[in-house]
Amino acid sequence: MSKSAVFKKHYVAIIGGSISGSEAANILAKNGFSVVVFEMNKLPYGKIEDGLPKWHINLRDRQINEIDSKLDQENIRFVPLTKIGRDIDFLDLVNNWGFSAIILANGAWEDRVLPILAIDKFIDKELVYQNSFIYWFNHKHEKNYDGPNYTVKNNTIVIGGGLASLDVVKIVMIEIVKKQLFVKKGIEIDLFTLEKEGINTILEKLNIDFNELEIGKAKLIYRRTAKDMPLKTPKDETKESIEIAKKVSEKLLNKYQEKYLFEFVPLCIPVDFVESDTKLTEIIFQKVQVENGKIKPIKNSFLNIKTEMVISSIGSIPEKINGLQYEYSSLKMREEADYHVFGFDNVFAIGNAVTGRGNIQESKKHGQLMIEKIIDKHLTEEAFEQWLINHNEQIKNKVAEQLNSIVKEISVAKIQPESIIQEIINKTGAIHNKIGYFNYSSWTHKNMPVRLEALLKE
Ligand SMILES: Cc1cc2nc3c(=O)[nH]c(=O)nc-3n(C[C@H](O)[C@H](O)[C@H](O)COP(=O)(O)OP(=O)(O)OC[C@H]3O[C@@H](n4cnc5c(N)ncnc54)[C@H](O)[C@@H]3O)c2cc1C
């Protein structure tokens, strides 16, 4: 009997269809397993669709095509609009559906809570979280858009320090400059041009002084210094490499500031707010110093910053699913294996679902490049693309490695009887009927959002 014939009756469920989920589904399908991919959204593209700012057109489309080619296979049943933990109870899935294994590939979609007491009353008013903000930015041009709506304000504060917070502050400045160019000067300019050329270059070309636009610049507030921003990973752990990476990060941030005209305020942590007429009007930051890598608040040293909008971009964590155990914000895993979920024989987790952070070491290829060269390269679309491609390649390699072990573990499990398999097919078929799903390609085609670049060409 061939290997695939032996495995044919193992049905495996994957939660989440994006980079990690599609990679896992593809490997399992190629090994003769049958796979059901549950995806909470209409489309399986995760952060690629909703987290990557929409100016990365080519990168987005390439990654989407790759996910499509992995999921559109005979052995894979894609079940969209089905959130585990909401539409199907997780323990019900584990105990009653009869899958040989369940693999969590649900990424990190919950914003880490901004640690200021009682500030949550301003959510989606003066306080906005990064994930919904980028979702709005990416989709607001769609005709039937029904997500959250925001208006970018003067003096916006972005709290954070990672790559995503830079995207956020860029979006804020691009949006507000675009709007004011129209309001004050009657000039219409698309965001792709502003992003690519930089706000400074465009204003220079138009012979417009920034002050004429009457914009209160956005401020990026970080608890460490520019050198500590994770914009460049050191090639190894030597003191010299770490110092080079720090200098690159600092120069990169300076270049970003020059290009997109935001301000940077280091060494501050948010501790309180000021409210006036039920509106959030100020954030109070405590000044800190960094000693041996540790952040130490400076006694009685505070900074009040007036603002009309605060965007918290302090990281994403896996959304908790009832029935699973977590240690702080991370899924609790078995000690002996970084893919085996604690408390279950047949539940596994891969990709960003495990920790929500880049637990995969960045490529060490760039080792010998001089600082300036790295900086110039980093500031181009291609450089970011390369980072994301490398990063996603590493996720996929890691998933492949984990899947090797998972496949070994599942293969010794008893093969499901025909009646159970039929039941899985019936239940997923009922969801398909309810939502009008016919097959993968017609579904994704029907639900693919209209792209801004296409609208601009009309
Ligand atoms: C701007 C930007 C910044 C980034 N920064 C980082 C970083 O700092 N660190 C890092 O490690 N990676 C980072 N990445 C990389 C990114 O996270 C990866 O490229 C990739 O998206 C991770 O793949 P994933 O499949 O694990 O998660 P995701 O792309 O998040 O996919 C998870 C999928 O699961 C679905 N899902 C979630 N919950 C459920 C549920 N309960 N039921 C059913 N479906 C569900 C989601 O809809 C989604 O489709 C960044 C990416 C971008 C675009």
The ligand as an SDF file (V2000), in Angstrom:
LIG
                    3D

 53 58  0  0  0  0  0  0  0  0999 V2000
    3.5700   45.1710    8.4660 C   0  0  0  0  0  0  0  0  0  0  0  0
    3.9490   43.8210    8.9790 C   0  0  0  0  0  0  0  0  0  0  0  0
    4.6770   43.7170   10.1680 C   0  0  0  0  0  0  0  0  0  0  0  0
    5.0180   42.4590   10.6550 C   0  0  0  0  0  0  0  0  0  0  0  0
    5.7070   42.3650   11.8270 N   0  0  0  0  0  0  0  0  0  0  0  0
    5.9950   41.1420   12.3320 C   0  0  0  0  0  0  0  0  0  0  0  0
    6.6500   40.9920   13.5790 C   0  0  0  0  0  0  0  0  0  0  0  0
    6.9870   41.9820   14.2310 O   0  0  0  0  0  0  0  0  0  0  0  0
    6.9170   39.7480   14.0450 N   0  0  0  0  0  0  0  0  0  0  0  0
    6.5330   38.6410   13.3110 C   0  0  0  0  0  0  0  0  0  0  0  0
    6.7610   37.5250   13.7570 O   0  0  0  0  0  0  0  0  0  0  0  0
    5.9390   38.7710   12.1430 N   0  0  0  0  0  0  0  0  0  0  0  0
    5.6540   39.9730   11.6270 C   0  0  0  0  0  0  0  0  0  0  0  0
    5.0500   40.0840   10.4270 N   0  0  0  0  0  0  0  0  0  0  0  0
    4.9240   38.9120    9.6300 C   0  0  0  0  0  0  0  0  0  0  0  0
    3.5630   38.3500    9.5530 C   0  0  0  0  0  0  0  0  0  0  0  0
    2.9960   38.1620   10.8140 O   0  0  0  0  0  0  0  0  0  0  0  0
    3.7420   37.1110    8.7400 C   0  0  0  0  0  0  0  0  0  0  0  0
    4.0890   37.5910    7.4730 O   0  0  0  0  0  0  0  0  0  0  0  0
    2.5570   36.2030    8.5740 C   0  0  0  0  0  0  0  0  0  0  0  0
    1.4000   36.9270    8.2850 O   0  0  0  0  0  0  0  0  0  0  0  0
    2.3080   35.3160    9.7530 C   0  0  0  0  0  0  0  0  0  0  0  0
    1.5460   34.2590    9.2660 O   0  0  0  0  0  0  0  0  0  0  0  0
    0.5320   33.4460   10.1260 P   0  0  0  0  0  0  0  0  0  0  0  0
   -0.1320   32.5290    9.1690 O   0  0  0  0  0  0  0  0  0  0  0  0
    1.2300   32.8330   11.2960 O   0  0  0  0  0  0  0  0  0  0  0  0
   -0.5050   34.5150   10.7190 O   0  0  0  0  0  0  0  0  0  0  0  0
   -1.6110   35.4420   10.0490 P   0  0  0  0  0  0  0  0  0  0  0  0
   -1.1840   36.0410    8.7750 O   0  0  0  0  0  0  0  0  0  0  0  0
   -2.0270   36.3530   11.1290 O   0  0  0  0  0  0  0  0  0  0  0  0
   -2.8020   34.4190    9.7160 O   0  0  0  0  0  0  0  0  0  0  0  0
   -3.6680   33.8660   10.6640 C   0  0  0  0  0  0  0  0  0  0  0  0
   -4.9820   33.4980    9.9810 C   0  0  0  0  0  0  0  0  0  0  0  0
   -5.8290   32.8540   10.9300 O   0  0  0  0  0  0  0  0  0  0  0  0
   -7.1370   33.3920   10.8390 C   0  0  0  0  0  0  0  0  0  0  0  0
   -7.7590   33.2130   12.1710 N   0  0  0  0  0  0  0  0  0  0  0  0
   -7.3890   33.8440   13.3230 C   0  0  0  0  0  0  0  0  0  0  0  0
   -8.1350   33.3880   14.3550 N   0  0  0  0  0  0  0  0  0  0  0  0
   -8.9820   32.4620   13.8550 C   0  0  0  0  0  0  0  0  0  0  0  0
  -10.0010   31.6530   14.4280 C   0  0  0  0  0  0  0  0  0  0  0  0
  -10.2690   31.6970   15.7440 N   0  0  0  0  0  0  0  0  0  0  0  0
  -10.7110   30.8050   13.6330 N   0  0  0  0  0  0  0  0  0  0  0  0
  -10.4260   30.7610   12.3090 C   0  0  0  0  0  0  0  0  0  0  0  0
   -9.4870   31.5060   11.7080 N   0  0  0  0  0  0  0  0  0  0  0  0
   -8.7590   32.3460   12.4620 C   0  0  0  0  0  0  0  0  0  0  0  0
   -6.9210   34.8440   10.4370 C   0  0  0  0  0  0  0  0  0  0  0  0
   -8.0640   35.3950    9.8350 O   0  0  0  0  0  0  0  0  0  0  0  0
   -5.7510   34.7220    9.4600 C   0  0  0  0  0  0  0  0  0  0  0  0
   -6.1730   34.4820    8.1530 O   0  0  0  0  0  0  0  0  0  0  0  0
    4.6600   41.3010    9.9330 C   0  0  0  0  0  0  0  0  0  0  0  0
    3.9210   41.4260    8.7690 C   0  0  0  0  0  0  0  0  0  0  0  0
    3.5700   42.6530    8.2910 C   0  0  0  0  0  0  0  0  0  0  0  0
    2.7780   42.7290    7.0480 C   0  0  0  0  0  0  0  0  0  0  0  0
  1  2  1  0
  2  3  1  0
  2 52  2  0
  3  4  2  0
  4  5  1  0
  4 50  1  0
  5  6  2  0
  6  7  1  0
  6 13  1  0
  7  8  2  0
  7  9  1  0
  9 10  1  0
 10 11  2  0
 10 12  1  0
 12 13  2  0
 13 14  1  0
 14 15  1  0
 14 50  1  0
 15 16  1  0
 16 17  1  0
 16 18  1  0
 18 19  1  0
 18 20  1  0
 20 21  1  0
 20 22  1  0
 22 23  1  0
 23 24  1  0
 24 25  2  0
 24 26  1  0
 24 27  1  0
 27 28  1  0
 28 29  2  0
 28 30  1  0
 28 31  1  0
 31 32  1  0
 32 33  1  0
 33 34  1  0
 33 48  1  0
 34 35  1  0
 35 36  1  0
 35 46  1  0
 36 37  1  0
 36 45  1  0
 37 38  2  0
 38 39  1  0
 39 40  1  0
 39 45  2  0
 40 41  1  0
 40 42  2  0
 42 43  1  0
 43 44  2  0
 44 45  1  0
 46 47  1  0
 46 48  1  0
 48 49  1  0
 50 51  2  0
 51 52  1  0
 52 53  1  0
M  END
$$$$
